[in-house]
Amino acid sequence: MERIWSWLYAFGRFWYGFIIGDDWTLAATVAVGLVLTAVLNARGFVAWWMVPVLVIVAVGVSLRRASHAHSRVAA
């Protein structure tokens, strides 16, 4: 039984690391984008473009935040 729990724990940690990774804000942005797209589509709006735009903006913000953190450490 311990082996099953160990496997389940490792499986959960893998998916947490894969989806959340180093920056949880990107995962949250994708989740919010998917929900917004679903809600807008349910109301009759064409919103397929919502997730790609949100991801591009979120990646830009994440890269800027990381580069500022790196420049503070290097200085």
mmCIF file of the N, C-alpha and C atoms, coordinates in Angstrom:
data_MODEL
# 
_entry.id   MODEL 
# 
loop_
_atom_site.group_PDB 
_atom_site.id 
_atom_site.type_symbol 
_atom_site.label_atom_id 
_atom_site.label_alt_id 
_atom_site.label_comp_id 
_atom_site.label_asym_id 
_atom_site.label_entity_id 
_atom_site.label_seq_id 
_atom_site.pdbx_PDB_ins_code 
_atom_site.Cartn_x 
_atom_site.Cartn_y 
_atom_site.Cartn_z 
_atom_site.occupancy 
_atom_site.B_iso_or_equiv 
_atom_site.pdbx_formal_charge 
_atom_site.auth_seq_id 
_atom_site.auth_comp_id 
_atom_site.auth_asym_id 
_atom_site.auth_atom_id 
_atom_site.pdbx_PDB_model_num 
ATOM 1   N N  . MET A 1 1  ? 0.828   -1.196 0.000   1.00 0.00 ? 1  MET A N  1 
ATOM 2   C CA . MET A 1 1  ? 0.000   0.000  0.000   1.00 0.00 ? 1  MET A CA 1 
ATOM 3   C C  . MET A 1 1  ? 0.872   1.258  0.000   1.00 0.00 ? 1  MET A C  1 
ATOM 4   N N  . GLU A 1 2  ? 1.996   1.201  0.687   1.00 0.00 ? 2  GLU A N  1 
ATOM 5   C CA . GLU A 1 2  ? 2.895   2.357  0.736   1.00 0.00 ? 2  GLU A CA 1 
ATOM 6   C C  . GLU A 1 2  ? 3.437   2.688  -0.655  1.00 0.00 ? 2  GLU A C  1 
ATOM 7   N N  . ARG A 1 3  ? 3.630   1.663  -1.454  1.00 0.00 ? 3  ARG A N  1 
ATOM 8   C CA . ARG A 1 3  ? 4.146   1.873  -2.812  1.00 0.00 ? 3  ARG A CA 1 
ATOM 9   C C  . ARG A 1 3  ? 3.130   2.636  -3.674  1.00 0.00 ? 3  ARG A C  1 
ATOM 10  N N  . ILE A 1 4  ? 1.859   2.348  -3.476  1.00 0.00 ? 4  ILE A N  1 
ATOM 11  C CA . ILE A 1 4  ? 0.813   3.049  -4.222  1.00 0.00 ? 4  ILE A CA 1 
ATOM 12  C C  . ILE A 1 4  ? 0.795   4.521  -3.832  1.00 0.00 ? 4  ILE A C  1 
ATOM 13  N N  . TRP A 1 5  ? 0.852   4.811  -2.524  1.00 0.00 ? 5  TRP A N  1 
ATOM 14  C CA . TRP A 1 5  ? 0.861   6.201  -2.066  1.00 0.00 ? 5  TRP A CA 1 
ATOM 15  C C  . TRP A 1 5  ? 2.099   6.937  -2.556  1.00 0.00 ? 5  TRP A C  1 
ATOM 16  N N  . SER A 1 6  ? 3.214   6.248  -2.564  1.00 0.00 ? 6  SER A N  1 
ATOM 17  C CA . SER A 1 6  ? 4.443   6.858  -3.060  1.00 0.00 ? 6  SER A CA 1 
ATOM 18  C C  . SER A 1 6  ? 4.304   7.205  -4.536  1.00 0.00 ? 6  SER A C  1 
ATOM 19  N N  . TRP A 1 7  ? 3.719   6.306  -5.308  1.00 0.00 ? 7  TRP A N  1 
ATOM 20  C CA . TRP A 1 7  ? 3.509   6.559  -6.730  1.00 0.00 ? 7  TRP A CA 1 
ATOM 21  C C  . TRP A 1 7  ? 2.551   7.719  -6.944  1.00 0.00 ? 7  TRP A C  1 
ATOM 22  N N  . LEU A 1 8  ? 1.453   7.751  -6.199  1.00 0.00 ? 8  LEU A N  1 
ATOM 23  C CA . LEU A 1 8  ? 0.482   8.841  -6.323  1.00 0.00 ? 8  LEU A CA 1 
ATOM 24  C C  . LEU A 1 8  ? 1.108   10.180 -5.951  1.00 0.00 ? 8  LEU A C  1 
ATOM 25  N N  . TYR A 1 9  ? 1.921   10.190 -4.906  1.00 0.00 ? 9  TYR A N  1 
ATOM 26  C CA . TYR A 1 9  ? 2.601   11.414 -4.487  1.00 0.00 ? 9  TYR A CA 1 
ATOM 27  C C  . TYR A 1 9  ? 3.558   11.894 -5.579  1.00 0.00 ? 9  TYR A C  1 
ATOM 28  N N  . ALA A 1 10 ? 4.335   10.982 -6.134  1.00 0.00 ? 10 ALA A N  1 
ATOM 29  C CA . ALA A 1 10 ? 5.265   11.340 -7.204  1.00 0.00 ? 10 ALA A CA 1 
ATOM 30  C C  . ALA A 1 10 ? 4.519   11.814 -8.448  1.00 0.00 ? 10 ALA A C  1 
ATOM 31  N N  . PHE A 1 11 ? 3.420   11.181 -8.764  1.00 0.00 ? 11 PHE A N  1 
ATOM 32  C CA . PHE A 1 11 ? 2.597   11.575 -9.904  1.00 0.00 ? 11 PHE A CA 1 
ATOM 33  C C  . PHE A 1 11 ? 2.058   12.996 -9.719  1.00 0.00 ? 11 PHE A C  1 
ATOM 34  N N  . GLY A 1 12 ? 1.559   13.272 -8.534  1.00 0.00 ? 12 GLY A N  1 
ATOM 35  C CA . GLY A 1 12 ? 1.044   14.610 -8.233  1.00 0.00 ? 12 GLY A CA 1 
ATOM 36  C C  . GLY A 1 12 ? 2.130   15.665 -8.274  1.00 0.00 ? 12 GLY A C  1 
ATOM 37  N N  . ARG A 1 13 ? 3.305   15.351 -7.743  1.00 0.00 ? 13 ARG A N  1 
ATOM 38  C CA . ARG A 1 13 ? 4.416   16.312 -7.780  1.00 0.00 ? 13 ARG A CA 1 
ATOM 39  C C  . ARG A 1 13 ? 4.879   16.574 -9.205  1.00 0.00 ? 13 ARG A C  1 
ATOM 40  N N  . PHE A 1 14 ? 4.873   15.540 -10.046 1.00 0.00 ? 14 PHE A N  1 
ATOM 41  C CA . PHE A 1 14 ? 5.237   15.740 -11.442 1.00 0.00 ? 14 PHE A CA 1 
ATOM 42  C C  . PHE A 1 14 ? 4.291   16.725 -12.105 1.00 0.00 ? 14 PHE A C  1 
ATOM 43  N N  . TRP A 1 15 ? 2.987   16.514 -11.979 1.00 0.00 ? 15 TRP A N  1 
ATOM 44  C CA . TRP A 1 15 ? 2.027   17.386 -12.641 1.00 0.00 ? 15 TRP A CA 1 
ATOM 45  C C  . TRP A 1 15 ? 2.042   18.785 -12.061 1.00 0.00 ? 15 TRP A C  1 
ATOM 46  N N  . TYR A 1 16 ? 2.256   18.911 -10.761 1.00 0.00 ? 16 TYR A N  1 
ATOM 47  C CA . TYR A 1 16 ? 2.377   20.239 -10.157 1.00 0.00 ? 16 TYR A CA 1 
ATOM 48  C C  . TYR A 1 16 ? 3.588   20.963 -10.748 1.00 0.00 ? 16 TYR A C  1 
ATOM 49  N N  . GLY A 1 17 ? 4.721   20.297 -10.814 1.00 0.00 ? 17 GLY A N  1 
ATOM 50  C CA . GLY A 1 17 ? 5.921   20.903 -11.379 1.00 0.00 ? 17 GLY A CA 1 
ATOM 51  C C  . GLY A 1 17 ? 5.788   21.201 -12.860 1.00 0.00 ? 17 GLY A C  1 
ATOM 52  N N  . PHE A 1 18 ? 5.083   20.347 -13.579 1.00 0.00 ? 18 PHE A N  1 
ATOM 53  C CA . PHE A 1 18 ? 4.906   20.520 -15.016 1.00 0.00 ? 18 PHE A CA 1 
ATOM 54  C C  . PHE A 1 18 ? 3.962   21.679 -15.328 1.00 0.00 ? 18 PHE A C  1 
ATOM 55  N N  . ILE A 1 19 ? 2.858   21.761 -14.605 1.00 0.00 ? 19 ILE A N  1 
ATOM 56  C CA . ILE A 1 19 ? 1.861   22.789 -14.892 1.00 0.00 ? 19 ILE A CA 1 
ATOM 57  C C  . ILE A 1 19 ? 2.233   24.115 -14.234 1.00 0.00 ? 19 ILE A C  1 
ATOM 58  N N  . ILE A 1 20 ? 2.564   24.092 -12.978 1.00 0.00 ? 20 ILE A N  1 
ATOM 59  C CA . ILE A 1 20 ? 2.880   25.323 -12.249 1.00 0.00 ? 20 ILE A CA 1 
ATOM 60  C C  . ILE A 1 20 ? 4.298   25.776 -12.575 1.00 0.00 ? 20 ILE A C  1 
ATOM 61  N N  . GLY A 1 21 ? 5.252   24.858 -12.503 1.00 0.00 ? 21 GLY A N  1 
ATOM 62  C CA . GLY A 1 21 ? 6.634   25.178 -12.847 1.00 0.00 ? 21 GLY A CA 1 
ATOM 63  C C  . GLY A 1 21 ? 7.237   26.235 -11.950 1.00 0.00 ? 21 GLY A C  1 
ATOM 64  N N  . ASP A 1 22 ? 8.043   27.093 -12.551 1.00 0.00 ? 22 ASP A N  1 
ATOM 65  C CA . ASP A 1 22 ? 8.722   28.131 -11.786 1.00 0.00 ? 22 ASP A CA 1 
ATOM 66  C C  . ASP A 1 22 ? 7.846   29.351 -11.540 1.00 0.00 ? 22 ASP A C  1 
ATOM 67  N N  . ASP A 1 23 ? 6.839   29.559 -12.366 1.00 0.00 ? 23 ASP A N  1 
ATOM 68  C CA . ASP A 1 23 ? 6.035   30.776 -12.271 1.00 0.00 ? 23 ASP A CA 1 
ATOM 69  C C  . ASP A 1 23 ? 4.553   30.417 -12.283 1.00 0.00 ? 23 ASP A C  1 
ATOM 70  N N  . TRP A 1 24 ? 3.937   30.459 -11.117 1.00 0.00 ? 24 TRP A N  1 
ATOM 71  C CA . TRP A 1 24 ? 2.541   30.081 -10.998 1.00 0.00 ? 24 TRP A CA 1 
ATOM 72  C C  . TRP A 1 24 ? 1.621   31.070 -11.710 1.00 0.00 ? 24 TRP A C  1 
ATOM 73  N N  . THR A 1 25 ? 2.107   32.300 -11.945 1.00 0.00 ? 25 THR A N  1 
ATOM 74  C CA . THR A 1 25 ? 1.252   33.294 -12.582 1.00 0.00 ? 25 THR A CA 1 
ATOM 75  C C  . THR A 1 25 ? 0.935   32.921 -14.028 1.00 0.00 ? 25 THR A C  1 
ATOM 76  N N  . LEU A 1 26 ? 1.858   32.247 -14.705 1.00 0.00 ? 26 LEU A N  1 
ATOM 77  C CA . LEU A 1 26 ? 1.569   31.810 -16.075 1.00 0.00 ? 26 LEU A CA 1 
ATOM 78  C C  . LEU A 1 26 ? 0.458   30.768 -16.080 1.00 0.00 ? 26 LEU A C  1 
ATOM 79  N N  . ALA A 1 27 ? 0.514   29.825 -15.148 1.00 0.00 ? 27 ALA A N  1 
ATOM 80  C CA . ALA A 1 27 ? -0.544  28.805 -15.069 1.00 0.00 ? 27 ALA A CA 1 
ATOM 81  C C  . ALA A 1 27 ? -1.882  29.453 -14.720 1.00 0.00 ? 27 ALA A C  1 
ATOM 82  N N  . ALA A 1 28 ? -1.866  30.425 -13.819 1.00 0.00 ? 28 ALA A N  1 
ATOM 83  C CA . ALA A 1 28 ? -3.109  31.114 -13.451 1.00 0.00 ? 28 ALA A CA 1 
ATOM 84  C C  . ALA A 1 28 ? -3.656  31.911 -14.629 1.00 0.00 ? 28 ALA A C  1 
ATOM 85  N N  . THR A 1 29 ? -2.777  32.533 -15.404 1.00 0.00 ? 29 THR A N  1 
ATOM 86  C CA . THR A 1 29 ? -3.206  33.300 -16.576 1.00 0.00 ? 29 THR A CA 1 
ATOM 87  C C  . THR A 1 29 ? -3.872  32.396 -17.608 1.00 0.00 ? 29 THR A C  1 
ATOM 88  N N  . VAL A 1 30 ? -3.284  31.237 -17.847 1.00 0.00 ? 30 VAL A N  1 
ATOM 89  C CA . VAL A 1 30 ? -3.876  30.295 -18.804 1.00 0.00 ? 30 VAL A CA 1 
ATOM 90  C C  . VAL A 1 30 ? -5.244  29.828 -18.302 1.00 0.00 ? 30 VAL A C  1 
ATOM 91  N N  . ALA A 1 31 ? -5.345  29.529 -17.010 1.00 0.00 ? 31 ALA A N  1 
ATOM 92  C CA . ALA A 1 31 ? -6.624  29.081 -16.457 1.00 0.00 ? 31 ALA A CA 1 
ATOM 93  C C  . ALA A 1 31 ? -7.687  30.167 -16.584 1.00 0.00 ? 31 ALA A C  1 
ATOM 94  N N  . VAL A 1 32 ? -7.331  31.411 -16.246 1.00 0.00 ? 32 VAL A N  1 
ATOM 95  C CA . VAL A 1 32 ? -8.285  32.516 -16.372 1.00 0.00 ? 32 VAL A CA 1 
ATOM 96  C C  . VAL A 1 32 ? -8.665  32.731 -17.836 1.00 0.00 ? 32 VAL A C  1 
ATOM 97  N N  . GLY A 1 33 ? -7.683  32.642 -18.720 1.00 0.00 ? 33 GLY A N  1 
ATOM 98  C CA . GLY A 1 33 ? -7.961  32.800 -20.144 1.00 0.00 ? 33 GLY A CA 1 
ATOM 99  C C  . GLY A 1 33 ? -8.909  31.746 -20.673 1.00 0.00 ? 33 GLY A C  1 
ATOM 100 N N  . LEU A 1 34 ? -8.725  30.506 -20.241 1.00 0.00 ? 34 LEU A N  1 
ATOM 101 C CA . LEU A 1 34 ? -9.627  29.436 -20.676 1.00 0.00 ? 34 LEU A CA 1 
ATOM 102 C C  . LEU A 1 34 ? -11.047 29.649 -20.171 1.00 0.00 ? 34 LEU A C  1 
ATOM 103 N N  . VAL A 1 35 ? -11.164 30.093 -18.922 1.00 0.00 ? 35 VAL A N  1 
ATOM 104 C CA . VAL A 1 35 ? -12.497 30.353 -18.360 1.00 0.00 ? 35 VAL A CA 1 
ATOM 105 C C  . VAL A 1 35 ? -13.158 31.520 -19.094 1.00 0.00 ? 35 VAL A C  1 
ATOM 106 N N  . LEU A 1 36 ? -12.405 32.609 -19.309 1.00 0.00 ? 36 LEU A N  1 
ATOM 107 C CA . LEU A 1 36 ? -12.964 33.751 -20.029 1.00 0.00 ? 36 LEU A CA 1 
ATOM 108 C C  . LEU A 1 36 ? -13.387 33.373 -21.444 1.00 0.00 ? 36 LEU A C  1 
ATOM 109 N N  . THR A 1 37 ? -12.559 32.582 -22.105 1.00 0.00 ? 37 THR A N  1 
ATOM 110 C CA . THR A 1 37 ? -12.897 32.143 -23.459 1.00 0.00 ? 37 THR A CA 1 
ATOM 111 C C  . THR A 1 37 ? -14.175 31.307 -23.454 1.00 0.00 ? 37 THR A C  1 
ATOM 112 N N  . ALA A 1 38 ? -14.303 30.412 -22.497 1.00 0.00 ? 38 ALA A N  1 
ATOM 113 C CA . ALA A 1 38 ? -15.509 29.578 -22.418 1.00 0.00 ? 38 ALA A CA 1 
ATOM 114 C C  . ALA A 1 38 ? -16.748 30.421 -22.151 1.00 0.00 ? 38 ALA A C  1 
ATOM 115 N N  . VAL A 1 39 ? -16.625 31.388 -21.239 1.00 0.00 ? 39 VAL A N  1 
ATOM 116 C CA . VAL A 1 39 ? -17.777 32.238 -20.914 1.00 0.00 ? 39 VAL A CA 1 
ATOM 117 C C  . VAL A 1 39 ? -18.171 33.088 -22.121 1.00 0.00 ? 39 VAL A C  1 
ATOM 118 N N  . LEU A 1 40 ? -17.191 33.697 -22.779 1.00 0.00 ? 40 LEU A N  1 
ATOM 119 C CA . LEU A 1 40 ? -17.498 34.524 -23.947 1.00 0.00 ? 40 LEU A CA 1 
ATOM 120 C C  . LEU A 1 40 ? -18.077 33.699 -25.094 1.00 0.00 ? 40 LEU A C  1 
ATOM 121 N N  . ASN A 1 41 ? -17.533 32.509 -25.305 1.00 0.00 ? 41 ASN A N  1 
ATOM 122 C CA . ASN A 1 41 ? -18.081 31.645 -26.354 1.00 0.00 ? 41 ASN A CA 1 
ATOM 123 C C  . ASN A 1 41 ? -19.512 31.212 -26.041 1.00 0.00 ? 41 ASN A C  1 
ATOM 124 N N  . ALA A 1 42 ? -19.790 30.955 -24.770 1.00 0.00 ? 42 ALA A N  1 
ATOM 125 C CA . ALA A 1 42 ? -21.143 30.565 -24.374 1.00 0.00 ? 42 ALA A CA 1 
ATOM 126 C C  . ALA A 1 42 ? -22.137 31.704 -24.612 1.00 0.00 ? 42 ALA A C  1 
ATOM 127 N N  . ARG A 1 43 ? -21.647 32.942 -24.573 1.00 0.00 ? 43 ARG A N  1 
ATOM 128 C CA . ARG A 1 43 ? -22.516 34.105 -24.798 1.00 0.00 ? 43 ARG A CA 1 
ATOM 129 C C  . ARG A 1 43 ? -22.546 34.543 -26.266 1.00 0.00 ? 43 ARG A C  1 
ATOM 130 N N  . GLY A 1 44 ? -21.870 33.771 -27.125 1.00 0.00 ? 44 GLY A N  1 
ATOM 131 C CA . GLY A 1 44 ? -21.957 34.033 -28.543 1.00 0.00 ? 44 GLY A CA 1 
ATOM 132 C C  . GLY A 1 44 ? -20.829 34.867 -29.130 1.00 0.00 ? 44 GLY A C  1 
ATOM 133 N N  . PHE A 1 45 ? -19.805 35.191 -28.343 1.00 0.00 ? 45 PHE A N  1 
ATOM 134 C CA . PHE A 1 45 ? -18.676 35.955 -28.850 1.00 0.00 ? 45 PHE A CA 1 
ATOM 135 C C  . PHE A 1 45 ? -17.584 35.001 -29.341 1.00 0.00 ? 45 PHE A C  1 
ATOM 136 N N  . VAL A 1 46 ? -16.905 35.385 -30.388 1.00 0.00 ? 46 VAL A N  1 
ATOM 137 C CA . VAL A 1 46 ? -15.772 34.604 -30.878 1.00 0.00 ? 46 VAL A CA 1 
ATOM 138 C C  . VAL A 1 46 ? -14.553 35.050 -30.078 1.00 0.00 ? 46 VAL A C  1 
ATOM 139 N N  . ALA A 1 47 ? -14.040 34.175 -29.238 1.00 0.00 ? 47 ALA A N  1 
ATOM 140 C CA . ALA A 1 47 ? -12.973 34.574 -28.318 1.00 0.00 ? 47 ALA A CA 1 
ATOM 141 C C  . ALA A 1 47 ? -11.796 33.608 -28.342 1.00 0.00 ? 47 ALA A C  1 
ATOM 142 N N  . TRP A 1 48 ? -11.562 32.956 -29.461 1.00 0.00 ? 48 TRP A N  1 
ATOM 143 C CA . TRP A 1 48 ? -10.448 32.004 -29.548 1.00 0.00 ? 48 TRP A CA 1 
ATOM 144 C C  . TRP A 1 48 ? -9.111  32.692 -29.363 1.00 0.00 ? 48 TRP A C  1 
ATOM 145 N N  . TRP A 1 49 ? -9.037  33.970 -29.629 1.00 0.00 ? 49 TRP A N  1 
ATOM 146 C CA . TRP A 1 49 ? -7.793  34.730 -29.574 1.00 0.00 ? 49 TRP A CA 1 
ATOM 147 C C  . TRP A 1 49 ? -7.412  35.129 -28.146 1.00 0.00 ? 49 TRP A C  1 
ATOM 148 N N  . MET A 1 50 ? -8.309  34.963 -27.188 1.00 0.00 ? 50 MET A N  1 
ATOM 149 C CA . MET A 1 50 ? -8.094  35.437 -25.819 1.00 0.00 ? 50 MET A CA 1 
ATOM 150 C C  . MET A 1 50 ? -6.886  34.774 -25.155 1.00 0.00 ? 50 MET A C  1 
ATOM 151 N N  . VAL A 1 51 ? -6.787  33.458 -25.204 1.00 0.00 ? 51 VAL A N  1 
ATOM 152 C CA . VAL A 1 51 ? -5.701  32.752 -24.519 1.00 0.00 ? 51 VAL A CA 1 
ATOM 153 C C  . VAL A 1 51 ? -4.336  33.095 -25.119 1.00 0.00 ? 51 VAL A C  1 
ATOM 154 N N  . PRO A 1 52 ? -4.159  33.069 -26.441 1.00 0.00 ? 52 PRO A N  1 
ATOM 155 C CA . PRO A 1 52 ? -2.837  33.439 -26.966 1.00 0.00 ? 52 PRO A CA 1 
ATOM 156 C C  . PRO A 1 52 ? -2.407  34.853 -26.579 1.00 0.00 ? 52 PRO A C  1 
ATOM 157 N N  . VAL A 1 53 ? -3.332  35.804 -26.597 1.00 0.00 ? 53 VAL A N  1 
ATOM 158 C CA . VAL A 1 53 ? -2.981  37.176 -26.224 1.00 0.00 ? 53 VAL A CA 1 
ATOM 159 C C  . VAL A 1 53 ? -2.587  37.245 -24.751 1.00 0.00 ? 53 VAL A C  1 
ATOM 160 N N  . LEU A 1 54 ? -3.369  36.611 -23.890 1.00 0.00 ? 54 LEU A N  1 
ATOM 161 C CA . LEU A 1 54 ? -3.042  36.623 -22.462 1.00 0.00 ? 54 LEU A CA 1 
ATOM 162 C C  . LEU A 1 54 ? -1.704  35.945 -22.180 1.00 0.00 ? 54 LEU A C  1 
ATOM 163 N N  . VAL A 1 55 ? -1.417  34.861 -22.873 1.00 0.00 ? 55 VAL A N  1 
ATOM 164 C CA . VAL A 1 55 ? -0.154  34.157 -22.658 1.00 0.00 ? 55 VAL A CA 1 
ATOM 165 C C  . VAL A 1 55 ? 1.023   35.015 -23.120 1.00 0.00 ? 55 VAL A C  1 
ATOM 166 N N  . ILE A 1 56 ? 0.891   35.674 -24.252 1.00 0.00 ? 56 ILE A N  1 
ATOM 167 C CA . ILE A 1 56 ? 1.976   36.533 -24.736 1.00 0.00 ? 56 ILE A CA 1 
ATOM 168 C C  . ILE A 1 56 ? 2.241   37.662 -23.741 1.00 0.00 ? 56 ILE A C  1 
ATOM 169 N N  . VAL A 1 57 ? 1.195   38.281 -23.245 1.00 0.00 ? 57 VAL A N  1 
ATOM 170 C CA . VAL A 1 57 ? 1.361   39.356 -22.262 1.00 0.00 ? 57 VAL A CA 1 
ATOM 171 C C  . VAL A 1 57 ? 1.974   38.806 -20.963 1.00 0.00 ? 57 VAL A C  1 
ATOM 172 N N  . ALA A 1 58 ? 1.480   37.673 -20.500 1.00 0.00 ? 58 ALA A N  1 
ATOM 173 C CA . ALA A 1 58 ? 1.987   37.100 -19.248 1.00 0.00 ? 58 ALA A CA 1 
ATOM 174 C C  . ALA A 1 58 ? 3.442   36.677 -19.366 1.00 0.00 ? 58 ALA A C  1 
ATOM 175 N N  . VAL A 1 59 ? 3.836   36.119 -20.500 1.00 0.00 ? 59 VAL A N  1 
ATOM 176 C CA . VAL A 1 59 ? 5.238   35.735 -20.690 1.00 0.00 ? 59 VAL A CA 1 
ATOM 177 C C  . VAL A 1 59 ? 6.117   36.984 -20.716 1.00 0.00 ? 59 VAL A C  1 
ATOM 178 N N  . GLY A 1 60 ? 5.645   38.039 -21.367 1.00 0.00 ? 60 GLY A N  1 
ATOM 179 C CA . GLY A 1 60 ? 6.400   39.290 -21.372 1.00 0.00 ? 60 GLY A CA 1 
ATOM 180 C C  . GLY A 1 60 ? 6.587   39.850 -19.981 1.00 0.00 ? 60 GLY A C  1 
ATOM 181 N N  . VAL A 1 61 ? 5.523   39.851 -19.194 1.00 0.00 ? 61 VAL A N  1 
ATOM 182 C CA . VAL A 1 61 ? 5.606   40.339 -17.812 1.00 0.00 ? 61 VAL A CA 1 
ATOM 183 C C  . VAL A 1 61 ? 6.550   39.457 -16.994 1.00 0.00 ? 61 VAL A C  1 
ATOM 184 N N  . SER A 1 62 ? 6.450   38.154 -17.177 1.00 0.00 ? 62 SER A N  1 
ATOM 185 C CA . SER A 1 62 ? 7.312   37.231 -16.441 1.00 0.00 ? 62 SER A CA 1 
ATOM 186 C C  . SER A 1 62 ? 8.784   37.424 -16.808 1.00 0.00 ? 62 SER A C  1 
ATOM 187 N N  . LEU A 1 63 ? 9.069   37.601 -18.095 1.00 0.00 ? 63 LEU A N  1 
ATOM 188 C CA . LEU A 1 63 ? 10.451  37.829 -18.517 1.00 0.00 ? 63 LEU A CA 1 
ATOM 189 C C  . LEU A 1 63 ? 10.987  39.147 -17.988 1.00 0.00 ? 63 LEU A C  1 
ATOM 190 N N  . ARG A 1 64 ? 10.169  40.176 -18.007 1.00 0.00 ? 64 ARG A N  1 
ATOM 191 C CA . ARG A 1 64 ? 10.601  41.470 -17.464 1.00 0.00 ? 64 ARG A CA 1 
ATOM 192 C C  . ARG A 1 64 ? 10.888  41.360 -15.970 1.00 0.00 ? 64 ARG A C  1 
ATOM 193 N N  . ARG A 1 65 ? 10.004  40.678 -15.248 1.00 0.00 ? 65 ARG A N  1 
ATOM 194 C CA . ARG A 1 65 ? 10.201  40.506 -13.804 1.00 0.00 ? 65 ARG A CA 1 
ATOM 195 C C  . ARG A 1 65 ? 11.470  39.710 -13.525 1.00 0.00 ? 65 ARG A C  1 
ATOM 196 N N  . ALA A 1 66 ? 11.722  38.665 -14.308 1.00 0.00 ? 66 ALA A N  1 
ATOM 197 C CA . ALA A 1 66 ? 12.920  37.848 -14.114 1.00 0.00 ? 66 ALA A CA 1 
ATOM 198 C C  . ALA A 1 66 ? 14.182  38.624 -14.470 1.00 0.00 ? 66 ALA A C  1 
ATOM 199 N N  . SER A 1 67 ? 14.131  39.433 -15.521 1.00 0.00 ? 67 SER A N  1 
ATOM 200 C CA . SER A 1 67 ? 15.328  40.186 -15.904 1.00 0.00 ? 67 SER A CA 1 
ATOM 201 C C  . SER A 1 67 ? 15.632  41.275 -14.892 1.00 0.00 ? 67 SER A C  1 
ATOM 202 N N  . HIS A 1 68 ? 14.610  41.890 -14.311 1.00 0.00 ? 68 HIS A N  1 
ATOM 203 C CA . HIS A 1 68 ? 14.850  42.885 -13.262 1.00 0.00 ? 68 HIS A CA 1 
ATOM 204 C C  . HIS A 1 68 ? 15.430  42.232 -12.014 1.00 0.00 ? 68 HIS A C  1 
ATOM 205 N N  . ALA A 1 69 ? 14.945  41.054 -11.679 1.00 0.00 ? 69 ALA A N  1 
ATOM 206 C CA . ALA A 1 69 ? 15.490  40.328 -10.520 1.00 0.00 ? 69 ALA A CA 1 
ATOM 207 C C  . ALA A 1 69 ? 16.928  39.933 -10.760 1.00 0.00 ? 69 ALA A C  1 
ATOM 208 N N  . HIS A 1 70 ? 17.237  39.527 -11.998 1.00 0.00 ? 70 HIS A N  1 
ATOM 209 C CA . HIS A 1 70 ? 18.603  39.133 -12.334 1.00 0.00 ? 70 HIS A CA 1 
ATOM 210 C C  . HIS A 1 70 ? 19.543  40.342 -12.300 1.00 0.00 ? 70 HIS A C  1 
ATOM 211 N N  . SER A 1 71 ? 19.078  41.482 -12.781 1.00 0.00 ? 71 SER A N  1 
ATOM 212 C CA . SER A 1 71 ? 19.943  42.668 -12.794 1.00 0.00 ? 71 SER A CA 1 
ATOM 213 C C  . SER A 1 71 ? 20.193  43.186 -11.377 1.00 0.00 ? 71 SER A C  1 
ATOM 214 N N  . ARG A 1 72 ? 19.239  43.011 -10.469 1.00 0.00 ? 72 ARG A N  1 
ATOM 215 C CA . ARG A 1 72 ? 19.456  43.417 -9.073  1.00 0.00 ? 72 ARG A CA 1 
ATOM 216 C C  . ARG A 1 72 ? 20.486  42.514 -8.393  1.00 0.00 ? 72 ARG A C  1 
ATOM 217 N N  . VAL A 1 73 ? 20.464  41.237 -8.732  1.00 0.00 ? 73 VAL A N  1 
ATOM 218 C CA . VAL A 1 73 ? 21.429  40.297 -8.129  1.00 0.00 ? 73 VAL A CA 1 
ATOM 219 C C  . VAL A 1 73 ? 22.819  40.572 -8.665  1.00 0.00 ? 73 VAL A C  1 
ATOM 220 N N  . ALA A 1 74 ? 22.925  40.870 -9.966  1.00 0.00 ? 74 ALA A N  1 
ATOM 221 C CA . ALA A 1 74 ? 24.234  41.080 -10.599 1.00 0.00 ? 74 ALA A CA 1 
ATOM 222 C C  . ALA A 1 74 ? 24.866  42.402 -10.160 1.00 0.00 ? 74 ALA A C  1 
ATOM 223 N N  . ALA A 1 75 ? 24.068  43.381 -9.791  1.00 0.00 ? 75 ALA A N  1 
ATOM 224 C CA . ALA A 1 75 ? 24.612  44.693 -9.438  1.00 0.00 ? 75 ALA A CA 1 
ATOM 225 C C  . ALA A 1 75 ? 25.198  44.753 -8.069  1.00 0.00 ? 75 ALA A C  1 
# 
